[in-house]
Amino acid sequence: MDYKAILENARASGRTLLTEVESKEVLAAAGIPITTTRLARSRDEAVAIAQDIGLPVVLKIASTDIVHKSDVGGVKLNLTTPEEVAAAYDDIVQAVRSQYPHASIDGVSVQTMARPGTEVILGMTKDPQFGPVLMFGLGGILVEVLKDVSFRIVPITRRDAQQMIREIKAFPVLQGYRSLAPADLDALENLLLKLSEFADHNPEVKELDLNPVFAYSSGAVAVDARIILESPQS
């Protein structure tokens, strides 16, 4: 299924929030690097997927009703054995069910465990006046506290991408700081350009978050993703 079909099917069903699995399928098809992610609907399927894509893995709840997955016990990291994967699947479903008994649960996503890197965030939201606007900044859980981000109106140029990265106050972190290796700035620029192109060609997308993206000395990869669509009445 091409990513346009995923977007159209979601809107046809009245949904505006894509699951992480759907979001990553869409982004991967658009040329944005993401961690390998597949949906498991049972404990046995989670174990089989983990063995297929290679341990260690991460398990996350897949539900359009759960936005902050880690806050509800919906994330398990660095699972290194089939037994850990099986137990984590049960723990995640039980934790979510106990807190949100009426939540719609599609299953649990099984993802490759990416090696740590410098965390950045890339996003897109629609401004009522200017249309799609890109955001860039340091990522992870502190992005809402630090608010150290830059913005540009879509579509952007290579020069825009370069400026977005360099004008945040934390840019020295991306140049390499203490034990952190310098980030691959070209890879981050390419990611911003891909995201700009995607937003420009898909007006039905209302919001998009890649947080975090792990930036390495060579390359970058999105380990979490969220896409929100315009309501069908929009």
N, CA, C and O of each residue as an XYZ file, in Angstrom:
936
protein
N       0.844     -1.197      0.000
C       0.000      0.000      0.000
C       0.880      1.248      0.000
O       1.776      1.374      0.834
N       0.625      2.191     -0.951
C       1.416      3.408     -0.956
C       0.893      4.349      0.130
O      -0.231      4.196      0.608
N       1.716      5.318      0.511
C       1.368      6.105      1.697
C       0.124      6.964      1.484
O      -0.567      7.278      2.453
N      -0.177      7.349      0.261
C      -1.403      8.111     -0.004
C      -2.633      7.294      0.388
O      -3.611      7.837      0.902
N      -2.573      5.995      0.142
C      -3.701      5.131      0.488
C      -3.897      5.067      1.997
O      -5.034      5.023      2.467
N      -2.802      5.062      2.768
C      -2.904      5.053      4.224
C      -3.599      6.323      4.702
O      -4.484      6.265      5.556
N      -3.200      7.475      4.153
C      -3.816      8.741      4.531
C      -5.294      8.774      4.156
O      -6.135      9.216      4.938
N      -5.599      8.301      2.954
C      -6.992      8.318      2.483
C      -7.867      7.370      3.293
O      -9.011      7.700      3.603
N      -7.344      6.201      3.639
C      -8.121      5.242      4.431
C      -8.424      5.780      5.823
O      -9.520      5.582      6.348
N      -7.453      6.458      6.415
C      -7.675      7.032      7.739
C      -8.759      8.093      7.692
O      -9.654      8.108      8.538
N      -8.686      8.974      6.717
C      -9.695     10.040      6.609
C     -11.069      9.468      6.288
O     -12.086      9.957      6.781
N     -11.093      8.436      5.465
C     -12.374      7.815      5.107
C     -13.053      7.191      6.321
O     -14.281      7.151      6.397
N     -12.253      6.704      7.271
C     -12.804      6.099      8.482
C     -13.086      7.128      9.572
O     -13.537      6.772     10.661
N     -12.823      8.397      9.284
C     -13.092      9.452     10.256
C     -11.983      9.672     11.259
O     -12.151     10.447     12.201
N     -10.830      8.996     11.076
C      -9.714      9.164     12.017
C      -8.830     10.335     11.585
O      -8.623     10.569     10.394
N      -8.322     11.057     12.564
C      -7.369     12.127     12.277
C      -5.979     11.811     12.808
O      -5.000     12.376     12.322
N      -5.865     10.916     13.799
C      -4.561     10.554     14.362
C      -4.136      9.194     13.824
O      -4.832      8.198     14.017
N      -2.989      9.158     13.147
C      -2.433      7.888     12.692
C      -1.674      7.228     13.844
O      -1.125      7.911     14.709
N      -1.650      5.904     13.846
C      -0.804      5.209     14.813
C       0.659      5.438     14.431
O       0.960      5.881     13.323
N       1.551      5.134     15.355
C       2.972      5.275     15.059
C       3.380      4.367     13.896
O       4.190      4.754     13.054
N       2.814      3.161     13.857
C       3.141      2.238     12.768
C       2.729      2.846     11.428
O       3.505      2.829     10.472
N       1.513      3.381     11.356
C       1.041      4.011     10.119
C       1.892      5.230      9.776
O       2.271      5.424      8.621
N       2.189      6.047     10.780
C       2.980      7.257     10.553
C       4.344      6.906      9.968
O       4.819      7.564      9.043
N       4.963      5.873     10.510
C       6.283      5.489     10.016
C       6.213      4.875      8.624
O       7.129      5.060      7.823
N       5.147      4.151      8.324
C       4.987      3.617      6.970
C       4.886      4.761      5.960
O       5.488      4.715      4.887
N       4.121      5.778      6.320
C       3.962      6.940      5.444
C       5.294      7.646      5.247
O       5.670      7.957      4.118
N       6.008      7.899      6.335
C       7.256      8.649      6.258
C       8.347      7.872      5.529
O       9.113      8.444      4.754
N       8.413      6.567      5.781
C       9.408      5.744      5.092
C       9.182      5.790      3.585
O      10.133      5.878      2.809
N       7.901      5.730      3.173
C       7.584      5.791      1.747
C       7.924      7.149      1.151
O       8.152      7.270     -0.053
N       7.956      8.179      2.014
C       8.302      9.527      1.554
C       9.806      9.779      1.589
O      10.259     10.887      1.302
N      10.588      8.740      1.946
C      12.032      8.855      1.918
C      12.664      9.352      3.195
O      13.832      9.740      3.196
N      11.913      9.348      4.287
C      12.432      9.807      5.574
C      12.909      8.593      6.367
O      12.140      7.649      6.550
N      14.159      8.588      6.845
C      14.688      7.408      7.549
C      14.013      7.202      8.902
O      13.959      8.117      9.724
N      13.501      5.995      9.126
C      12.830      5.649     10.377
C      13.340      4.279     10.844
O      13.895      3.514     10.055
N      13.146      3.983     12.121
C      13.487      2.657     12.609
C      12.471      1.645     12.088
O      11.288      1.956     11.945
N      12.944      0.428     11.807
C      12.047     -0.637     11.362
C      10.975     -0.867     12.418
O      11.288     -1.091     13.587
N       9.707     -0.813     12.007
C       8.590     -0.891     12.945
C       7.476     -1.732     12.350
O       7.026     -1.478     11.233
N       7.029     -2.737     13.101
C       5.936     -3.594     12.639
C       4.933     -3.809     13.761
O       5.281     -3.756     14.941
N       3.698     -4.048     13.385
C       2.619     -4.189     14.358
C       2.398     -5.649     14.722
O       2.286     -6.513     13.853
N       2.338     -5.907     16.032
C       2.022     -7.243     16.539
C       0.672     -7.181     17.247
O       0.415     -6.273     18.038
N      -0.186     -8.157     16.953
C      -1.511     -8.194     17.576
C      -1.628     -9.286     18.634
O      -2.705     -9.504     19.188
N      -0.531     -9.964     18.910
C      -0.501    -10.977     19.958
C       0.912    -11.098     20.500
O       1.873    -10.620     19.897
N       1.017    -11.753     21.661
C       2.328    -11.972     22.256
C       3.217    -12.792     21.332
O       4.384    -12.452     21.133
N       2.679    -13.866     20.766
C       3.478    -14.726     19.893
C       3.940    -13.983     18.636
O       5.060    -14.171     18.163
N       3.062    -13.145     18.114
C       3.431    -12.383     16.918
C       4.543    -11.381     17.258
O       5.444    -11.165     16.449
N       4.487    -10.775     18.435
C       5.533     -9.839     18.858
C       6.885    -10.543     18.932
O       7.900    -10.001     18.494
N       6.892    -11.749     19.488
C       8.136    -12.518     19.591
C       8.664    -12.867     18.195
O       9.862    -12.760     17.934
N       7.770    -13.279     17.313
C       8.191    -13.648     15.954
C       8.769    -12.445     15.207
O       9.782    -12.569     14.519
N       8.130    -11.290     15.341
C       8.624    -10.084     14.674
C       9.987     -9.689     15.239
O      10.902     -9.343     14.490
N      10.115     -9.743     16.566
C      11.381     -9.375     17.205
C      12.525    -10.242     16.698
O      13.619     -9.746     16.429
N      12.265    -11.533     16.569
C      13.307    -12.434     16.073
C      13.603    -12.183     14.597
O      14.728    -12.382     14.139
N      12.586    -11.744     13.858
C      12.764    -11.497     12.435
C      13.578    -10.228     12.178
O      14.473    -10.227     11.334
N      13.270     -9.145     12.903
C      13.969     -7.881     12.652
C      15.267     -7.789     13.440
O      16.126     -6.958     13.143
N      15.408     -8.655     14.457
C      16.660     -8.698     15.210
C      16.579     -8.023     16.565
O      16.160     -6.871     16.675
N      16.981     -8.748     17.587
C      17.041     -8.218     18.945
C      18.321     -7.381     19.110
O      19.305     -7.628     18.412
N      18.320     -6.400     20.019
C      17.252     -5.969     20.921
C      16.186     -5.144     20.202
O      16.414     -4.604     19.120
N      15.002     -5.063     20.844
C      13.888     -4.327     20.266
C      13.228     -3.449     21.328
O      13.504     -3.551     22.523
N      12.347     -2.585     20.835
C      11.499     -1.738     21.663
C      10.053     -2.109     21.375
O       9.690     -2.323     20.218
N       9.220     -2.187     22.415
C       7.793     -2.404     22.255
C       7.043     -1.159     22.711
O       7.363     -0.578     23.748
N       6.038     -0.751     21.930
C       5.224      0.416     22.271
C       3.759      0.106     21.983
O       3.440     -0.594     21.021
N       2.878      0.630     22.818
C       1.453      0.455     22.585
C       1.072      1.136     21.272
O       1.562      2.224     20.970
N       0.211      0.506     20.505
C      -0.292      1.083     19.256
C      -1.775      1.373     19.441
O      -2.613      0.475     19.364
N      -2.083      2.634     19.685
C      -3.466      3.038     19.934
C      -3.645      4.490     19.531
O      -2.830      5.342     19.886
N      -4.706      4.777     18.792
C      -5.002      6.162     18.426
C      -5.566      6.939     19.610
O      -5.720      8.158     19.528
N      -5.877      6.254     20.706
C      -6.393      6.925     21.902
C      -5.292      7.280     22.897
O      -5.549      7.982     23.876
N      -4.067      6.804     22.660
C      -2.960      7.041     23.581
C      -1.907      7.873     22.855
O      -1.289      7.404     21.900
N      -1.705      9.108     23.310
C      -0.722      9.999     22.684
C       0.632      9.875     23.367
O       1.645      9.672     22.698
N       0.661      9.995     24.698
C       1.920      9.920     25.446
C       2.081      8.496     25.984
O       1.664      8.179     27.097
N       2.690      7.663     25.170
C       2.738      6.234     25.449
C       3.520      5.894     26.717
O       3.104      5.028     27.486
N       4.643      6.565     26.938
C       5.471      6.224     28.095
C       4.795      6.582     29.414
O       5.074      5.965     30.442
N       3.909      7.574     29.393
C       3.246      8.004     30.624
C       2.282      6.956     31.168
O       1.928      6.988     32.346
N       1.860      6.036     30.319
C       0.885      5.025     30.763
C       1.499      3.623     30.805
O       0.778      2.626     30.818
N       2.818      3.552     30.827
C       3.476      2.241     30.843
C       3.413      1.532     29.514
O       3.483      0.305     29.449
N       3.280      2.314     28.442
C       3.105      1.719     27.122
C       4.371      1.553     26.320
O       4.305      1.326     25.112
N       5.548      1.662     26.967
C       6.821      1.540     26.258
C       7.768      0.655     27.067
O       7.903      0.818     28.280
N       8.418     -0.281     26.382
C       9.446     -1.124     26.996
C      10.673     -1.106     26.085
O      10.578     -1.391     24.891
N      11.831     -0.764     26.669
C      13.051     -0.576     25.887
C      14.049     -1.717     26.068
O      14.034     -2.432     27.070
N      14.904     -1.862     25.079
C      16.075     -2.739     25.157
C      15.727     -4.166     25.580
O      16.315     -4.710     26.515
N      14.778     -4.751     24.888
C      14.389     -6.140     25.158
C      15.306     -7.056     24.354
O      15.371     -6.970     23.128
N      16.004     -7.925     25.057
C      17.102     -8.665     24.415
C      16.818    -10.147     24.185
O      17.594    -10.823     23.509
N      15.716    -10.662     24.738
C      15.396    -12.079     24.564
C      13.929    -12.241     24.193
O      13.126    -11.349     24.467
N      13.560    -13.367     23.571
C      12.145    -13.614     23.279
C      11.283    -13.603     24.533
O      10.139    -13.149     24.494
N      11.821    -14.100     25.646
C      11.059    -14.127     26.894
C      10.756    -12.708     27.382
O       9.657    -12.432     27.862
N      11.734    -11.815     27.256
C      11.505    -10.417     27.648
C      10.462     -9.765     26.750
O       9.640     -8.981     27.225
N      10.487    -10.077     25.470
C       9.505     -9.523     24.539
C       8.098     -9.993     24.908
O       7.167     -9.190     24.943
N       7.940    -11.287     25.182
C       6.632    -11.837     25.538
C       6.093    -11.178     26.809
O       4.928    -10.784     26.863
N       6.940    -11.060     27.824
C       6.509    -10.452     29.087
C       6.178     -8.981     28.902
O       5.215     -8.481     29.484
N       6.974     -8.280     28.089
C       6.736     -6.861     27.855
C       5.412     -6.630     27.140
O       4.697     -5.676     27.446
N       5.083     -7.499     26.188
C       3.804     -7.376     25.476
C       2.650     -7.438     26.483
O       1.760     -6.589     26.464
N       2.671     -8.437     27.350
C       1.596     -8.584     28.333
C       1.551     -7.397     29.290
O       0.471     -6.903     29.618
N       2.721     -6.935     29.739
C       2.781     -5.817     30.679
C       2.209     -4.543     30.073
O       1.483     -3.803     30.737
N       2.538     -4.290     28.811
C       2.070     -3.069     28.147
C       0.556     -3.078     28.009
O      -0.113     -2.106     28.361
N       0.019     -4.180     27.497
C      -1.435     -4.255     27.294
C      -2.165     -4.148     28.627
O      -3.176     -3.454     28.727
N      -1.664     -4.824     29.641
C      -2.303     -4.779     30.957
C      -2.253     -3.369     31.553
O      -3.241     -2.899     32.117
N      -1.106     -2.696     31.430
C      -0.962     -1.354     31.987
C      -1.924     -0.371     31.322
O      -2.553      0.442     31.998
N      -2.034     -0.449     30.003
C      -2.923      0.468     29.286
C      -4.380      0.157     29.585
O      -5.186      1.065     29.790
N      -4.716     -1.124     29.610
C      -6.097     -1.515     29.897
C      -6.534     -1.075     31.300
O      -7.686     -0.693     31.503
N      -5.607     -1.131     32.264
C      -5.961     -0.766     33.633
C      -6.230      0.732     33.765
O      -7.057      1.148     34.577
N      -5.530      1.543     32.964
C      -5.702      2.989     33.055
C      -6.745      3.529     32.071
O      -7.453      4.492     32.367
N      -6.828      2.902     30.913
C      -7.776      3.335     29.886
C      -8.547      2.119     29.382
O      -8.282      1.626     28.286
N      -9.498      1.634     30.178
C     -10.207      0.396     29.826
C     -10.983      0.471     28.516
O     -11.284     -0.557     27.910
N     -11.304      1.679     28.083
C     -12.100      1.810     26.858
C     -11.262      2.242     25.651
O     -11.803      2.519     24.580
N      -9.949      2.295     25.830
C      -9.081      2.697     24.714
C      -9.090      1.632     23.618
O      -9.141      0.432     23.887
N      -9.041      2.109     22.386
C      -8.920      1.201     21.247
C      -7.453      0.824     21.077
O      -6.608      1.690     20.848
N      -7.153     -0.462     21.188
C      -5.778     -0.931     21.073
C      -5.636     -1.758     19.802
O      -6.283     -2.794     19.645
N      -4.775     -1.283     18.891
C      -4.531     -2.011     17.646
C      -3.577     -3.171     17.863
O      -3.594     -4.151     17.120
N      -2.743     -3.051     18.891
C      -1.733     -4.058     19.179
C      -0.538     -3.377     19.811
O      -0.678     -2.366     20.499
N       0.623     -3.926     19.578
C       1.874     -3.371     20.096
C       2.868     -3.315     18.949
O       3.034     -4.292     18.218
N       3.527     -2.175     18.788
C       4.530     -2.067     17.744
C       5.854     -2.641     18.238
O       6.237     -2.455     19.393
N       6.533     -3.330     17.351
C       7.844     -3.906     17.646
C       8.846     -3.188     16.750
O       8.698     -3.168     15.528
N       9.878     -2.591     17.378
C      10.800     -1.744     16.648
C      12.241     -2.113     16.964
O      12.556     -2.572     18.062
N      13.098     -1.906     15.995
C      14.524     -2.079     16.261
C      14.970     -1.055     17.294
O      14.521      0.091     17.286
N      15.852     -1.481     18.175
C      16.392     -0.596     19.206
C      17.545      0.204     18.611
O      18.639     -0.324     18.414
N      17.293      1.478     18.327
C      18.324      2.311     17.712
C      19.400      2.658     18.736
O      19.111      2.863     19.915
N      20.641      2.718     18.268
C      21.707      3.134     19.172
C      21.520      4.619     19.494
O      21.046      5.381     18.651
N      21.887      5.027     20.696
C      21.679      6.426     21.102
C      22.436      7.398     20.213
O      23.496      7.080     19.673
N      21.869      8.588     20.073
C      22.512      9.673     19.341
C      22.069     10.988     19.954
O      21.352     10.996     20.955
N      22.480     12.076     19.376
C      22.003     13.386     19.831
C      20.544     13.531     19.418
O      20.211     13.360     18.245
N      19.672     13.846     20.375
C      18.236     13.878     20.103
C      17.806     15.251     19.583
O      18.050     16.278     20.217
N      17.165     15.243     18.422
C      16.583     16.463     17.871
C      15.124     16.197     17.532
O      14.689     15.048     17.453
N      14.376     17.279     17.332
C      12.971     17.176     16.948
C      12.759     17.919     15.640
O      13.283     19.014     15.439
N      11.989     17.312     14.762
C      11.524     17.970     13.549
C      10.011     17.880     13.549
O       9.442     16.848     13.904
N       9.367     18.953     13.156
C       7.912     18.936     13.167
C       7.329     19.843     12.111
O       8.031     20.633     11.479
N       6.029     19.712     11.934
C       5.284     20.570     11.022
C       3.900     20.820     11.603
O       3.246     19.904     12.102
N       3.470     22.060     11.531
C       2.106     22.394     11.913
C       1.580     23.421     10.928
O       2.355     24.084     10.239
N       0.260     23.552     10.861
C      -0.328     24.491      9.908
C      -0.724     25.785     10.603
O      -1.484     25.785     11.571
N      -0.193     26.883     10.088
C      -0.576     28.207     10.558
C      -1.781     28.671      9.745
O      -1.791     28.514      8.524
N      -2.809     29.244     10.403
C      -4.008     29.663      9.663
C      -3.716     30.652      8.540
O      -4.424     30.681      7.533
N      -2.672     31.464      8.716
C      -2.359     32.484      7.715
C      -1.309     32.028      6.713
O      -1.442     32.271      5.514
N      -0.248     31.357      7.211
C       0.902     31.049      6.357
C       0.919     29.617      5.831
O       1.711     29.299      4.944
N       0.070     28.761      6.356
C       0.073     27.371      5.917
C       1.102     26.543      6.662
O       1.436     26.865      7.802
N       1.623     25.468      6.039
C       2.564     24.577      6.728
C       3.836     25.301      7.162
O       4.445     26.041      6.390
N       4.222     25.066      8.428
C       5.422     25.665      8.995
C       6.269     24.561      9.612
O       5.767     23.761     10.402
N       7.552     24.511      9.257
C       8.474     23.515      9.804
C       9.107     24.010     11.094
O       9.292     25.210     11.293
N       9.437     23.057     11.972
C      10.110     23.364     13.231
C      11.315     22.456     13.379
O      11.292     21.301     12.954
N      12.375     22.990     13.991
C      13.565     22.204     14.297
C      14.109     22.624     15.650
O      14.095     23.807     15.992
N      14.598     21.637     16.436
C      15.219     21.960     17.714
C      15.796     20.716     18.351
O      15.727     19.626     17.782
N      16.366     20.880     19.534
C      16.798     19.710     20.289
C      15.566     18.930     20.713
O      14.532     19.522     21.023
N      15.667     17.604     20.729
C      14.498     16.776     20.970
C      14.462     16.148     22.342
O      15.135     16.589     23.274
N      13.641     15.086     22.445
C      13.478     14.401     23.710
C      12.413     15.043     24.565
O      11.571     15.790     24.067
N      12.450     14.750     25.863
C      11.380     15.197     26.756
C      11.510     16.668     27.144
O      10.570     17.235     27.701
N      12.650     17.298     26.865
C      12.874     18.674     27.308
C      12.456     19.719     26.281
O      12.552     20.916     26.551
N      11.997     19.293     25.121
C      11.711     20.264     24.059
C      10.639     21.260     24.489
O      10.718     22.437     24.138
N       9.629     20.802     25.251
C       8.568     21.701     25.667
C       9.034     22.656     26.755
O       8.462     23.733     26.925
N      10.074     22.266     27.494
C      10.603     23.123     28.558
C      11.568     24.169     27.992
O      11.482     25.354     28.315
N      12.492     23.700     27.135
C      13.528     24.595     26.623
C      12.992     25.563     25.571
O      13.412     26.718     25.505
N      12.058     25.076     24.747
C      11.488     25.901     23.671
C      12.571     26.546     22.795
O      12.421     27.678     22.334
N      13.645     25.815     22.579
C      14.751     26.280     21.750
C      14.577     25.704     20.353
O      15.185     24.693     19.998
N      13.728     26.374     19.561
C      13.383     25.849     18.243
C      13.419     26.966     17.206
O      13.371     28.152     17.534
N      13.503     26.551     15.954
C      13.467     27.490     14.837
C      12.324     27.101     13.900
O      11.869     25.958     13.906
N      11.863     28.064     13.093
C      10.710     27.845     12.224
C      10.976     28.402     10.831
O      11.710     29.376     10.665
N      10.361     27.763      9.830
C      10.348     28.271      8.466
C       9.041     27.859      7.793
O       8.471     26.807      8.083
N       8.586     28.722      6.884
C       7.389     28.422      6.101
C       7.762     27.480      4.958
O       8.789     27.661      4.303
N       6.925     26.482      4.728
C       7.105     25.507      3.641
C       6.703     26.157      2.310
O       5.734     26.915      2.275
N       7.421     25.879      1.217
C       8.591     24.997      1.096
C       9.876     25.729      1.464
O       9.962     26.952      1.354
N      10.883     24.954      1.906
C      12.152     25.547      2.280
C      13.224     25.179      1.267
O      13.084     24.225      0.502
N      14.294     25.957      1.283
C      15.456     25.687      0.445
C      16.566     25.069      1.295
O      16.445     24.980      2.517
N      17.633     24.651      0.646
C      18.794     24.128      1.382
C      19.330     25.196      2.335
O      19.712     24.880      3.463
N      19.364     26.435      1.903
C      19.858     27.508      2.768
C      18.956     27.672      3.990
O      19.447     27.891      5.097
N      17.637     27.568      3.794
C      16.718     27.641      4.926
C      17.019     26.541      5.944
O      17.065     26.791      7.148
N      17.224     25.324      5.444
C      17.504     24.187      6.322
C      18.788     24.419      7.112
O      18.850     24.142      8.309
N      19.807     24.928      6.434
C      21.070     25.216      7.112
C      20.872     26.249      8.223
O      21.411     26.105      9.320
N      20.098     27.283      7.925
C      19.864     28.340      8.915
C      19.036     27.835     10.087
O      19.306     28.185     11.236
N      18.039     27.019      9.806
C      17.198     26.491     10.883
C      18.029     25.751     11.927
O      17.822     25.904     13.130
N      18.966     24.953     11.444
C      19.795     24.157     12.343
C      20.747     25.045     13.131
O      20.965     24.830     14.323
N      21.313     26.042     12.461
C      22.370     26.835     13.077
C      21.868     27.964     13.971
O      22.647     28.514     14.750
N      20.588     28.324     13.881
C      20.136     29.454     14.681
C      19.566     29.079     16.044
O      19.242     29.967     16.833
N      19.434     27.783     16.343
C      19.004     27.438     17.695
C      20.170     27.671     18.658
O      21.335     27.534     18.282
N      19.846     28.020     19.893
C      20.882     28.322     20.884
C      21.761     27.106     21.181
O      22.935     27.243     21.524
N      21.179     25.923     21.044
C      21.908     24.687     21.373
C      22.719     24.156     20.204
O      23.184     23.017     20.257
N      22.906     24.943     19.148
C      23.663     24.461     17.991
C      25.049     23.929     18.363
O      25.493     22.959     17.749
N      25.760     24.520     19.347
C      27.073     23.951     19.715
C      27.014     22.489     20.119
O      27.995     21.763     19.960
N      25.855     22.039     20.650
C      25.708     20.621     20.999
C      25.821     19.764     19.737
O      26.413     18.685     19.763
N      25.252     20.249     18.637
C      25.299     19.496     17.386
C      26.690     19.516     16.759
O      27.003     18.677     15.915
N      27.505     20.445     17.159
C      28.875     20.503     16.652
C      29.809     19.558     17.404
O      30.970     19.383     17.033
N      29.278     18.953     18.470
C      30.087     18.070     19.294
C      30.368     18.722     20.627
O      30.939     19.811     20.688
N      29.964     18.052     21.702
C      30.135     18.639     23.036
C      30.490     17.541     24.022
O      29.745     16.575     24.190
N      31.640     17.700     24.674
C      32.130     16.709     25.627
C      32.137     15.320     24.990
O      32.873     15.074     24.034
N      31.305     14.404     25.531
C      31.330     13.030     25.000
C      30.461     12.861     23.759
O      30.461     11.788     23.155
N      29.714     13.904     23.363
C      28.837     13.802     22.198
C      29.621     14.055     20.914
O      30.332     15.052     20.792
N      29.482     13.144     19.968
C      30.136     13.331     18.670
C      29.380     14.381     17.868
O      28.180     14.563     18.076
N      30.050     15.075     16.959
C      29.346     16.031     16.094
C      28.257     15.327     15.287
O      28.437     14.201     14.823
N      27.137     16.004     15.130
C      26.033     15.440     14.356
C      26.288     15.650     12.861
O      26.988     16.579     12.459
N      25.710     14.774     12.059
C      25.803     14.865     10.606
C      24.824     15.956     10.144
O      23.639     15.685      9.945
N      25.318     17.174      9.978
C      24.458     18.310      9.642
C      23.840     18.155      8.258
O      22.704     18.575      8.037
N      24.571     17.560      7.333
C      24.016     17.331      5.991
C      22.795     16.415      6.067
O      21.803     16.640      5.374
N      22.868     15.380      6.911
C      21.741     14.455      7.050
C      20.531     15.168      7.642
O      19.398     14.919      7.231
N      20.768     16.055      8.608
C      19.661     16.806      9.200
C      19.053     17.783      8.197
O      17.835     17.958      8.154
N      19.900     18.413      7.398
C      19.382     19.306      6.348
C      18.523     18.530      5.358
O      17.445     18.983      4.975
N      19.005     17.357      4.945
C      18.237     16.534      4.008
C      16.903     16.105      4.609
O      15.893     16.033      3.909
N      16.907     15.823      5.907
C      15.674     15.434      6.580
C      14.672     16.579      6.574
O      13.485     16.364      6.328
N      15.139     17.790      6.841
C      14.255     18.958      6.798
C      13.699     19.177      5.390
O      12.522     19.503      5.233
N      14.532     19.001      4.372
C      14.076     19.179      3.000
C      13.043     18.122      2.615
O      12.063     18.431      1.936
N      13.255     16.875      3.046
C      12.288     15.812      2.776
C      10.960     16.109      3.469
O       9.890     15.905      2.897
N      11.043     16.588      4.699
C       9.834     16.900      5.452
C       9.081     18.066      4.809
O       7.851     18.063      4.751
N       9.819     19.050      4.332
C       9.208     20.176      3.633
C       8.476     19.714      2.375
O       7.347     20.127      2.110
N       9.134     18.856      1.613
C       8.523     18.331      0.391
C       7.259     17.537      0.709
O       6.246     17.657      0.019
N       7.333     16.721      1.768
C       6.174     15.919      2.163
C       5.007     16.825      2.561
O       3.877     16.602      2.127
N       5.273     17.841      3.382
C       4.209     18.745      3.829
C       3.613     19.513      2.656
O       2.405     19.741      2.604
N       4.459     19.905      1.724
C       4.015     20.693      0.575
C       3.095     19.890     -0.345
O       2.209     20.453     -0.988
N       3.311     18.560     -0.406
C       2.549     17.720     -1.321
C       1.387     16.981     -0.661
O       0.654     16.248     -1.324
N       1.223     17.179      0.652
C       0.149     16.471      1.367
C      -0.623     17.434      2.263
O      -0.456     17.420      3.483
N      -1.470     18.271      1.660
C      -2.185     19.291      2.426
C      -3.157     18.717      3.460
O      -3.616     19.439      4.345
N      -3.475     17.416      3.353
C      -4.367     16.806      4.340
C      -3.681     16.565      5.684
O      -4.347     16.264      6.674
N      -2.349     16.696      5.724
C      -1.609     16.526      6.981
C      -1.638     17.847      7.745
O      -1.196     18.880      7.243
N      -2.164     17.795      8.965
C      -2.314     18.994      9.802
C      -1.107     19.206     10.712
O      -0.626     20.329     10.865
N      -0.620     18.119     11.317
C       0.541     18.195     12.203
C       1.409     16.965     11.994
O       0.931     15.907     11.585
N       2.694     17.129     12.283
C       3.635     16.020     12.160
C       4.769     16.247     13.147
O       5.321     17.344     13.234
N       5.109     15.202     13.889
C       6.224     15.276     14.834
C       7.162     14.100     14.621
O       6.715     12.957     14.523
N       8.446     14.369     14.549
C       9.475     13.339     14.623
C      10.276     13.643     15.884
O      11.139     14.520     15.883
N       9.988     12.917     16.953
C      10.632     13.212     18.232
C      10.715     11.965     19.097
O       9.694     11.444     19.545
N      11.945     11.481     19.334
C      13.177     12.107     18.866
C      13.648     11.556     17.534
O      13.261     10.471     17.101
N      14.493     12.346     16.907
C      15.353     11.877     15.827
C      16.746     11.735     16.423
O      17.253     12.663     17.053
N      17.365     10.577     16.226
C      18.740     10.388     16.692
C      19.689     10.828     15.581
O      19.707     10.255     14.491
N      20.469     11.853     15.884
C      21.463     12.340     14.934
C      22.809     11.721     15.272
O      23.267     11.785     16.412
N      23.433     11.124     14.273
C      24.722     10.469     14.450
C      25.812     11.252     13.717
O      25.532     12.227     13.019
N      27.046     10.811     13.887
C      28.144     11.424     13.143
C      28.013     11.120     11.654
O      28.573     11.822     10.812
N      27.264     10.061     11.343
C      26.936      9.743      9.956
C      25.476      9.303      9.892
O      25.136      8.192     10.298
N      24.621     10.179      9.383
C      23.208      9.845      9.240
C      22.353     10.268     10.424
O      22.845     10.813     11.412
N      21.065     10.004     10.294
C      20.078     10.308     11.331
C      18.873      9.415     11.104
O      18.597      9.015      9.973
N      18.144      9.096     12.184
C      16.979      8.235     12.052
C      15.904      8.664     13.047
O      16.210      8.986     14.195
N      14.656      8.668     12.609
C      13.528      8.984     13.484
C      13.096      7.729     14.221
O      12.819      6.704     13.598
N      13.037      7.803     15.541
C      12.649      6.634     16.331
C      11.206      6.727     16.821
O      10.654      5.734     17.296
N      10.593      7.892     16.716
C       9.173      8.028     17.058
C       8.566      9.032     16.090
O       9.229      9.982     15.674
N       7.305      8.821     15.733
C       6.660      9.682     14.750
C       5.171      9.761     15.009
O       4.550      8.795     15.451
N       4.605     10.927     14.729
C       3.165     11.124     14.879
C       2.656     11.997     13.744
O       3.244     13.033     13.435
N       1.567     11.578     13.130
C       0.920     12.366     12.072
C      -0.534     12.579     12.460
O      -1.236     11.637     12.828
N      -0.980     13.830     12.374
C      -2.379     14.184     12.593
C      -2.925     14.777     11.299
O      -2.309     15.657     10.698
N      -4.064     14.294     10.886
C      -4.683     14.747      9.637
C      -5.753     15.790      9.898
O      -6.313     15.872     10.991
N      -6.029     16.587      8.869
C      -7.177     17.481      8.941
C      -8.432     16.639      9.081
O      -8.506     15.534      8.543
N      -9.413     17.151      9.797
C     -10.677     16.422      9.906
C     -11.326     16.356      8.539
O     -11.127     17.254      7.720
N     -12.108     15.302      8.269
C     -12.731     15.182      6.931
C     -13.594     16.369      6.550
O     -13.827     16.601      5.364
N     -14.077     17.134      7.536
C     -14.930     18.292      7.246
C     -14.124     19.519      6.901
O     -14.672     20.521      6.443
N     -12.760     19.442      7.129
C     -11.929     20.626      6.915
C     -11.907     21.023      5.440
O     -11.255     22.001      5.073
